[in-house]
Amino acid sequence: MIYEVNGNLRSSMLIDGTAEARLADILTIMDKRTFPKRESERIVGGPGRLKALVNSQRVRVEYRTNGRSYYNASDVLSFAKVRKGRNHEKNNSQRAIA
């Protein structure tokens, strides 16, 4: 719900449980999907953390006949880690244009 307080718009998304419900919906939908290894490593914070999550059976992994491993998207997103510090994604807006 969006409401106004002293001329500022505010949202009760975190108060009324909407965020938790939306997260549950997203994880349910993504349970049928997989991420490749490198994408999963980027999301959870690195290859070491991904390996630890797989070894502790917190993230399900599927090995396909082509020799590649695919990780359950819902499990990977559940352990997503926000990177702090330097920017890990390429930001083309900071590059000088000659």
C-alpha positions as CSV (number, residue, x, y, z in Angstrom):
1,M,0.0,0.0,0.0
2,I,1.3,3.5,-0.9
3,Y,0.3,6.4,1.3
4,E,1.4,10.0,1.9
5,V,3.0,11.4,5.1
6,N,3.9,15.0,5.3
7,G,4.0,15.3,1.5
8,N,6.2,12.2,1.1
9,L,5.1,9.0,-0.5
10,R,5.7,5.9,1.6
11,S,5.1,2.2,1.1
12,S,4.0,-0.3,3.7
13,M,5.5,-3.2,1.7
14,L,7.7,-4.3,4.5
15,I,5.0,-3.9,7.2
16,D,2.1,-5.7,5.7
17,G,4.0,-8.8,4.6
18,T,3.8,-8.1,0.8
19,A,7.6,-8.4,0.4
20,E,7.7,-11.8,2.0
21,A,4.8,-13.0,-0.2
22,R,6.4,-11.7,-3.4
23,L,9.7,-13.4,-2.4
24,A,7.9,-16.7,-1.8
25,D,6.2,-16.4,-5.2
26,I,9.5,-15.7,-7.0
27,L,11.3,-18.6,-5.3
28,T,8.4,-20.9,-6.2
29,I,8.5,-19.9,-9.8
30,M,12.3,-20.2,-10.0
31,D,12.3,-23.6,-8.4
32,K,11.7,-25.1,-11.9
33,R,14.7,-23.2,-13.5
34,T,18.5,-23.6,-13.3
35,F,21.5,-21.3,-13.5
36,P,24.8,-22.3,-15.1
37,K,27.9,-22.6,-12.9
38,R,29.4,-19.2,-13.5
39,E,26.1,-17.3,-13.1
40,S,25.5,-19.2,-9.8
41,E,29.0,-18.3,-8.6
42,R,28.4,-14.6,-9.3
43,I,25.1,-14.6,-7.5
44,V,26.2,-16.4,-4.3
45,G,29.5,-14.6,-4.0
46,G,32.1,-16.9,-5.5
47,P,33.1,-20.4,-6.4
48,G,34.2,-21.3,-2.8
49,R,30.8,-20.3,-1.3
50,L,28.9,-22.1,-4.1
51,K,31.0,-25.3,-3.4
52,A,30.3,-25.0,0.3
53,L,26.5,-24.6,-0.3
54,V,26.5,-27.7,-2.6
55,N,28.5,-29.8,-0.1
56,S,26.1,-28.8,2.7
57,Q,23.2,-29.7,0.4
58,R,21.7,-26.3,0.6
59,V,21.9,-25.8,-3.2
60,R,20.8,-28.6,-5.5
61,V,23.0,-29.3,-8.5
62,E,22.2,-31.2,-11.7
63,Y,25.0,-32.7,-13.8
64,R,24.1,-33.0,-17.5
65,T,25.5,-35.3,-20.1
66,N,27.5,-32.5,-21.7
67,G,29.6,-32.3,-18.6
68,R,28.2,-29.0,-17.3
69,S,26.6,-28.4,-14.0
70,Y,23.4,-26.5,-13.5
71,Y,22.2,-25.2,-10.1
72,N,18.6,-24.8,-8.9
73,A,17.7,-21.1,-9.4
74,S,15.5,-20.9,-6.3
75,D,18.3,-22.3,-4.1
76,V,20.9,-20.0,-5.6
77,L,18.7,-16.9,-5.2
78,S,18.0,-17.9,-1.6
79,F,21.7,-17.5,-0.8
80,A,22.3,-14.4,-3.0
81,K,25.0,-12.1,-1.6
82,V,25.3,-8.4,-2.3
83,R,28.8,-7.4,-3.1
84,K,30.1,-4.3,-1.4
85,G,33.1,-2.3,-2.6
86,R,34.2,-2.1,-6.1
87,N,31.7,-2.4,-8.9
88,H,31.7,-5.9,-10.3
89,E,29.5,-5.2,-13.3
90,K,30.8,-3.2,-16.3
91,N,29.6,0.3,-16.2
92,N,30.0,1.9,-19.6
93,S,28.7,5.3,-18.4
94,Q,32.0,5.9,-16.6
95,R,34.2,5.4,-19.6
96,A,35.5,8.3,-21.5
97,I,34.2,8.6,-25.1
98,A,36.8,9.6,-27.5
